[in-house]
C-alpha cells in the first residue's frame, strides 16, 4: 500500500507520494518564479470554501496569461482525487500553474512555453505554531524592507515573488519575532508572508485593500466581523494608525485568525492575545465546519 503520510501530489494525471513529484530544471516556474498557485485548507475531512479558492486560482491564471490545458472542473477533480487518495483529514492543499519549460530552446518569449498544472497536499500547516498563537504572536515591521510595489508585481495574482518577505523573515527571526509584516514605500501596512493583517479600534475593523493578496481567510474574517456587528473598512492603513489599535490580528489559510500581542516595541493587551481576536479565532474554526462552506471528501476508507 502506498504511503501518503507525508503528503501526495498530482502530476500529469497521476497521483504519487509527494517525495516523487518534480519539475524540470528549465521550467520557468523554477528559473523565473513565473508561476501562480493557491492553497485551500482541508479540515476534518472537508475542503473549506473550495469554489472560492478555485475562483481566485482561475483569475490568477488569467491575469498571468497561463493556459495549462485543464479546465476548472478538471482541476477540482484532481484536488478531490488527490486528497481522497492521501487519506489526510486535515491538510494544506496547493494548486499550481507554471509557465513551464520553453518549447523553443533558449527563447525569452513567454508565449513559447509549455504551461502546466500540478497539485500537492501535506498535513495541515500552521505558519505559526498554535501554542505561540495562544500566547500572542509577535510581529516585526522593518523600516528598511518594503513590499514589492503592486504596479511591479500584482499581489492579487498569488505568486512566489518572496524576495522581500525572505529578507524580512531573516530580520524578524534575528530579533526573535515570530514573523514579519511589510509596509509599502508610503508607510502603509501591506501584508506578511502568507497572511493579511487587521486592526480593531473600538467597533471598527480595518484591513488594507492595496499592496495585498485579497485572501480568502481575509474575506472570511471580514464576513465574521460584519456578523459580529463591527464596521469593516478596507482601505490604506498607515503604520501610525496600525500601532494605535486596540487589537491586531493576522489571517491565513494556514492557521486561521491569529491574534498579535506585540509589534516591534508596542505591546497589545499587556503582551497577551486580545479577547476579540481570540473570539474571532474560535469562530473561524467553527465556520470551517459550516455545511455551506464545506465539500466533504470521498475517502476510500
JOZIBEL-V55635 format. One record per helix or strand of 3 or more residues. SS is the DSSP state (hx for helix, st for strand). FROM is the first residue (numbers start at 1). LEN is the number of residues. If there is no record, write none. Layout:
ss = {SS;SS}
from = {FROM;FROM}
len = {LEN;LEN}
This chain:
ss = {st;st;hx;hx;st;st;hx;hx;st;hx;st;hx;st;hx;st;st;st;st;hx;st;hx;st;st;hx;hx;hx;st}
from = {8;14;18;28;35;46;50;72;91;110;116;130;137;163;179;188;195;204;216;231;239;247;256;269;275;291;294}
len = {4;4;3;4;9;3;14;15;8;3;8;6;4;12;5;5;7;4;12;4;4;6;8;3;13;3;3}
